[in-house]
Amino acid sequence: MGIEGGHAIEDSLALLRQYRALGVRYMTLTHTNTNNWADATGPFYLPDYDPAAARVHDGLTEFGREVVREMNRIGMLVDISHVSDATLADVLETTRAPVFASHSSCRALCDIPRNLTDEQIRRIVAGGGVVMINIGSYFLDQATVDAARADRERIRPEYLRIRTEMAADPKARDAAIGDLLKTVPRQRTSWTRAVDHIEHVIAVAGPGAVGLGTDFDGVEDPPVGLDDVSHLPRLTAELLRRGHGEKTVRGILGENFLRFFEKALAVSASLAAEPPSTAVYAPPTEVSARQ
């Protein structure tokens, strides 16, 4: 089990530990929203997306670093999908255990903020982590992204009108925006683009660096031919057809993730004598917030 979005711990390390006791084994530090201690990439799919709006802390706050360290201690995997570039850099500087991206693809092939740069992939893997490929068409194909951006620009005036006129009723506003976004055609790429991203991670960081993150429970634009989990064997067949050996393919299908998981648990075991963190979240003062 996992948590997608660190806002779920309500700024409490005690609650983080309770989730771990209940069986939660990983947490994505942010979802689309920036929380009180970590910056996210922000809602990159909206017509008025402004990455600066999500940059509140310039990465992790000190409490955010405590969250990462406590996750290391209790054996909860640190997931950096959705976080900003600055947050990811701070996580890699702070963590004592390997970290992973549960559902992110390659920015070199598809330039969106939710995908990873080659340098980020190398740093994650150098620390013992793994990158799990997201199969949403928007994550895989730059042509899909460009077409979707053009469609969103078309609806931008209506979107801004809704935001302005319904500002006093957030529930109605969000419902209206959701209905408007549904009018944008779902652009879908070919399923082989997922294999292209897998191969790119291999080229950047080696065959042990990559896994499948899919995001079937989140994306609404799976590639044509990879509509649901019943089509996953196509990835196996295509990887073998492209010349990858069975050992490499088994790693991609799950063994790479299991090796990463084992490394993170070994770090947790080495920290068994360390007491629980007593850090407490404190809202910024008015002066420090201005700074």
N, C-alpha and C positions, 0 to 999 in steps of 0.2 A: 504494500500500500504506500501511496505517496501523497504529499500535499503540493498542490500547484499554486504557489503564492504565499510568501512568508507573512503576509498580513493575517493569516489564519492563527498564528501564535499570539496575536494581540499584544505584541511587544513584551512577552513574558517567557523567560527561559524555563520557568517552572512548567508552563503549559507545553513548551517544546518537549521537555522530558516526559510529560504525561502522554503526549502523542507517541513518543518512542515506546513507552511502556505498553501502549495499546497496539503496537505492531507496525507503526509507520516507519518505513525504512529509508525514505528519502524525502527531501523537500526542495522544490524549486524556489529559490530565494525571493523572486518576485514573479507576479504574473504580468499582465500588460501594464498594470498600475504600479507606480512608484509607491513604496510604503514608507514607514517612518524611519527606516534605517538602511534602505538600499534603493538605488535608482534602477528603473526598468527601461527598456527601449521605448515604451510608450505605445499608444494605439496607432501603429504604423499603417493600418488599413483604412483610416478615416480621411475624408477629403481635405481636412485642414490640419493634417498631422504636422506637428512641430516638435522635433526631437528635443529642443531646448526646454520645452515645457516639462519634460520628465526628468530633467537634470536638476534635482533639488539638493542633493548631498554631494555631488561630484564623486559618486561611487558609493562606498560603504561608510557609514558612520562608525564611531568606535563601538557602539552597541552592536552594530551589524557585524563587526569583526568578532565580537564576543559570541554572537550567534553561530558563526562559522566554526570558531574554536570549540564551542560546546557540542555542536553537531559532530565534529571529529571525535570528541571524547566519548560520546554515547553511541557511536557507530551508526549515525544517520547520514546517508550519502548527501553530499552537497551538489545540487543541480543548478547549472548556470544558464540554462535556456531561459530566454526572456529578459535577462539582465542587460544593463547598458555595458558598453565597452569599458568604461571607467570602473564599474562595479566588478566586472570580470577580472580586470587587472588587480583590483584590491583583494579579491577572493584568492587569486593565485599567489599573491604576496603573503596572505594571512594563513591559509589552510595548512594543516599538518598532514592531511590525508589526500589521496587523489580525489579529483572532482570529475564530474561528467556533464555532458549536454544531453538531456533526455530526448529532445526532439528539435534539433537544429541542423541545417544543411550548410552548404559552402557558399560564402559570399563571392568567391572568385568566379563562380558559375552563375550565380543569381544574386544581384546586389540589393539585398534588403537588410535592414538593421538586425533582424532576428537571426540571420545566418552568421556564420563564423568566418573570420579572416584566416588565411593560411597561417599567419603567425600565432593567432589564438589557438588554432588546432595543434600546432607544434608544442605550444606551452602546456596545454591540457594533457597531451599525450606524454610529454617529457616527465610530467609529475605522476604518471601511472594511470591517467584517466582515459576516457573513451568518448567518442563523438557518435551519437545515435542519430541517423539520418531521418529527417521529417519528409514524408512523401507527399505533402500538400503541393499541388501544382504551383502555387504562388511561391513556394520555397525552392522550386526546382528549375524554373525556366524563366529567363529574363524577358522573353517575348510575352509570356503570360503576365508578368508584372507590368510591363509597359502598356499592354492593352488594358489591364485593370485600372491603371493610373489614369489613362485617358477617359475611361468610363466614369471614374470618380470625379474627374474634373468637370464632366458634363453635368453631374448632379450637384456640384458644389453650391451654386446659388440657392437651390431649394434646401440643401442641408443647412446652410447658414441662416436661412429664413426660419427654419424650424428651431434651431438653437436659440435664436433671438426671441421669437414670439412665444416659445414655450419654456423660457428660462425659469419661470416661477413654478413649473410643474415638471420636475425631473423625470417622474415615472412616465408621464404622457410624452415628454420630449424624447426619451430613450426609445419608447415603443415606436414613435413616428420615424425616428432615425433608422431603427431596425427595419421597418417596412420599406423605407427609401432604399436602403442598401440592398434589399432583396431584388430591387429592380435592375441592379447591375448584373449583367450576364456572368455566369461562372466560367472563367477561362480554364481549360484543362489541357495539360500537356500529355505527352506519351509516357507510358510507364518506364520506358528504358532510361529516361532522364534520372530516375532514382539510382540506377546502376552507375550512371555517369558520376553522380555525387559520391557514391561509395568508392569508386575508383579514384576520384580526386583525393579523398582522405588518405587512401592507401599510398598514392603518389607523394603526398605531402609528409605523412608521418608513419607509414608502414602498415602492413596487413593486420597488426594487432590493435590498430587505432580506432576501428569503426564498428558500429553495430546498427541495428534497425530501431528507430524511434517511432516510425509510422505516424502517430497522432491521428489514428482512425477515429478516435472519440472526439476529436476537436476540429479537424479540417472539413470543409464542405466542398473541396475541389480536388478529390483524389485523381491521380492520372488515369487517363483512359487505359483500361486493361489492368488496373490495379485498384479496383473499386472497393475491395474489402479483403479481409484476411484470407479468404479462400483462394486468392490469386497470388499469395506470397511465394508459392513454389516457382512462379515464373522468375523471380529474382535469383533463386538458386540455379535454375537452368541457364539463365543468361550469364551469370558469373562464371559457371563452368564452361559455357560456350566461348567466353572471352579469354579463357585460358587460365583462370584462377584454380588452384588446386583444392582438393577436398578439405584440407586442414584450414586453409584460408577461409573457405566458405563456411565451415563450421564455426570459425571464430566470429564471422560477421553475423551469423544467425543466433549467436548467444554466448559462445565461449569467451569472447573478448570481454563482454560485460561481466561475466562471472569471475574472470581473473581480476578485473578492476574491483569488484565487490569484495573479493577475498583480501586484496591489499588494504582497502579501507577498513575492513574489520580487524586486520592485523594491527593497524595504527590504533584503533580503539582499544584493543587488548593491551597494547603497550602503555596506554594512558590510564589503565584501570585504577592505579593508586592516586590519580589526580582528583581532588575534591570537586564537586559541582561548582560551576561558576555562580558567584553571588551578584553578578552585574544586574543592575536594574535600569530599565529604560527611563530616561528623564527627558521630557519635551524641551526643545530649545527655548531659551529665554528670548524676549523680544529683541534684545541687543544682539545676541549671537545669531538669531535668525536673519537679522539685517546684514550682518557680516558675511 
